[in-house]
Amino acid sequence: RMPAPDQVILSMAQHIGPPCKPTVKVGDAVAVGQVVGDSDQLFAAPVHASVSGTVSALTEITMPNGSKAAAVVIDSDGEMRPFEGLTPPEVNNHAQFLAAVRASGLVGLGGAGFPTHVKLNPKNLQAIDTLIINADECEPYITADYRECIENSWDVISGVQTIMEFLDTAQVIIAIEANKPKAIEELSRIAEKVTTEERKVMVKKLPAFYPQGAEKVLIAQTTGRKVPPGKLPADVGCVVMNVTTIAALSRFLKTGMPLVEKRVTIDGSAVKEPKNVIVPLGTPIEKVIEFAGGLQCPAEKVLMGGPMMGTALVDRSLPILKQNNAILALSREDAALPEASACIRCGKCVAACPMNLVPPTLAIAQQLGDVDTLNKRGIMTCMECGCCAFSCPAFRPLVQIMRLGKDLVRAASKKS
C-alpha cells in the first residue's frame, strides 16, 4: 500500500461516456470519499476525493489517448480523513441497489471503464440468467486481479451474492485462467459454501490464452453463446463484470467508502522493484514508479495498461485512473519496434483475429478513406486487442490503422 502522495490529480473523465464536472472550487477543504466531480448524464459515474486536504486548482490535463479533460487537484494534508457523510447505503430493492452502485463511483476496473450502474441495469433484465465474473486477466505482466482474488476472496463472493439477489440470476460463473492456481483454489473453496440448489456459484478454470478476457470471447468460452456483431452481452442473457469491480462493490455496500484507490501492477524491465501497489486514485504515475524503487535503467516506453492493449504515455506526471490496472516501464531493448514492411498477404492476422475480421482489407479501406467498406467489413467490432499486429511477420501497425479507420467512421457518422 502506497502512502498518500503530496498531491493528487483527479481527472473528470474516468469512464466511458460524458465526463463529470467539478463540484468543488479552489480553496475548498475535502475529505476522503467526498464527491468532487459528477454529472447528470446516464453514462457517468461520480469522482471522489482520494486524499484529505485542500483543492489547490481546477485545471485541464491531456489524457493518455490525447483528449483533454478537466481535473481537480488536491493538496494532501497527510491525514487521510474520511468524509463525515459516509455511511453504508440502504439497499432493499433494485432501484436502491442501482443508486448505491452509482454513488460508489464504480466503473469497469479491468480497463474498460464502463459505468457499473449502467451495466447492472440492462434493458432486458428479466432475460439475464448468467452472471460471469471476469478473473481471467490474460494480458502479460498484469497480476492485480489475481491478488484481489487471493487477498479479498470473501469480498468477491459477497459481491456475487448481492448481484445475484438484485438481478435475480440463478447462475454465476467465475472465469479464471488455469495459470492462477491459488486464486482458483481459494475461490472454489468459498463458492462451494455459498452454492445452493436455487443459486449456483461455480469457478470455471479456462486454458490460458489471449484475448480470453474480452467480454465476447469470455462468454463464448464459458457458456457457448455467441454475441452477434453490434449486440451486447445482455442480448444473450449474460452480464460480465470484472472481479475487482465486484469486490469493490461489496466493500462499498458494507462501509459506504466509494472507489478512492486502485491496485496497480508496476512492472517491466526498467522497473527496479516490480510489485502490485494499492494507490490513491489521482496519484502521479512517476510517484508510483518511485514507490516501486524507481527505474534501474532508462525507460524507453511507459505504458498505461498491458503490452497488448496499453497506451504509451508521453507524460509520467499523468494520474492513476479508475480503470488503470498496470503501469509498465520498458527498457530500450524491450520497447524497440522493428521497421514495418509491406503486407505479404499471408493471412496470419486474419487467423489471429478473435472477431473474424480481415485486417488487410480494412487497412486498404482506411488508407483510401473508404467508409462504406470499413462499415461493411465491421471495423467497429474491432476490440483493438493487438492479436493482428502481434502475429504480423511484416510488423504492420495494424492496431493504429484500425483506430484511424474507426475515427473515419465516427467522423462520417457525425456529418450525416
ZISULCOR-V682283 format. One record per backbone hydrogen bond with DSSP energy under -0.5 kcal/mol. CO is the residue of the C=O (numbers start at 1). NH is the residue of the N-H. If there is no record, write none. Layout:
BEGIN
CO | NH
CO | NH
END
This chain:
BEGIN
6 | 76
7 | 284
8 | 10
8 | 74
9 | 11
10 | 72
12 | 14
12 | 20
21 | 38
25 | 28
28 | 55
30 | 53
31 | 34
32 | 83
34 | 49
36 | 23
36 | 24
37 | 47
38 | 21
41 | 44
42 | 44
47 | 36
47 | 37
49 | 33
52 | 77
52 | 78
53 | 30
54 | 56
54 | 75
55 | 27
57 | 59
57 | 73
59 | 71
61 | 63
61 | 69
63 | 66
67 | 63
69 | 61
70 | 12
71 | 59
71 | 73
72 | 10
72 | 74
73 | 56
73 | 57
74 | 8
74 | 76
75 | 54
81 | 32
83 | 86
89 | 91
93 | 97
94 | 98
95 | 99
96 | 100
97 | 101
98 | 102
99 | 103
100 | 104
101 | 106
102 | 46
102 | 105
104 | 259
106 | 116
107 | 109
108 | 111
108 | 113
113 | 16
114 | 108
115 | 118
115 | 119
116 | 120
118 | 121
122 | 125
124 | 127
125 | 128
127 | 129
129 | 171
130 | 132
130 | 239
131 | 133
131 | 173
132 | 134
132 | 241
133 | 135
133 | 175
134 | 243
140 | 142
143 | 147
144 | 148
145 | 149
146 | 150
147 | 151
148 | 152
152 | 156
153 | 157
154 | 158
155 | 159
156 | 160
157 | 161
158 | 162
159 | 163
160 | 164
161 | 165
162 | 166
163 | 167
164 | 168
164 | 169
170 | 200
171 | 131
172 | 174
172 | 202
173 | 133
173 | 175
174 | 204
175 | 135
176 | 206
177 | 180
180 | 184
181 | 185
182 | 186
183 | 187
184 | 188
185 | 189
186 | 190
187 | 191
188 | 192
189 | 193
190 | 193
190 | 194
191 | 195
199 | 196
200 | 172
200 | 202
202 | 174
202 | 204
203 | 205
204 | 176
206 | 178
207 | 209
209 | 212
211 | 214
214 | 218
215 | 219
216 | 220
217 | 221
218 | 222
219 | 223
219 | 224
219 | 225
220 | 224
226 | 228
228 | 231
232 | 235
233 | 236
233 | 238
234 | 237
237 | 129
237 | 130
239 | 132
241 | 134
242 | 246
243 | 247
244 | 248
245 | 249
246 | 250
247 | 251
248 | 252
249 | 253
250 | 254
251 | 255
252 | 256
256 | 258
258 | 260
260 | 281
262 | 279
264 | 266
264 | 277
265 | 267
265 | 327
266 | 275
267 | 329
268 | 271
270 | 296
270 | 297
275 | 266
277 | 264
277 | 279
278 | 2
279 | 262
280 | 283
282 | 9
283 | 320
284 | 287
284 | 288
285 | 289
286 | 290
287 | 291
288 | 292
289 | 294
290 | 293
292 | 273
294 | 272
298 | 300
301 | 330
302 | 313
303 | 305
303 | 328
304 | 311
306 | 310
311 | 304
315 | 318
316 | 286
318 | 285
320 | 282
321 | 324
323 | 325
325 | 265
326 | 305
327 | 267
328 | 303
328 | 330
329 | 270
329 | 271
330 | 300
330 | 301
331 | 335
332 | 336
347 | 351
348 | 352
349 | 353
353 | 356
357 | 359
358 | 361
358 | 362
359 | 363
360 | 364
361 | 365
362 | 366
363 | 367
364 | 368
365 | 369
365 | 370
366 | 369
369 | 371
370 | 374
371 | 375
372 | 376
373 | 377
374 | 379
375 | 378
378 | 381
379 | 382
386 | 390
387 | 391
388 | 392
389 | 392
392 | 395
394 | 341
396 | 398
397 | 401
398 | 402
399 | 403
400 | 404
401 | 405
402 | 406
403 | 407
404 | 408
405 | 409
406 | 410
407 | 411
408 | 412
409 | 413
410 | 414
411 | 415
412 | 416
END
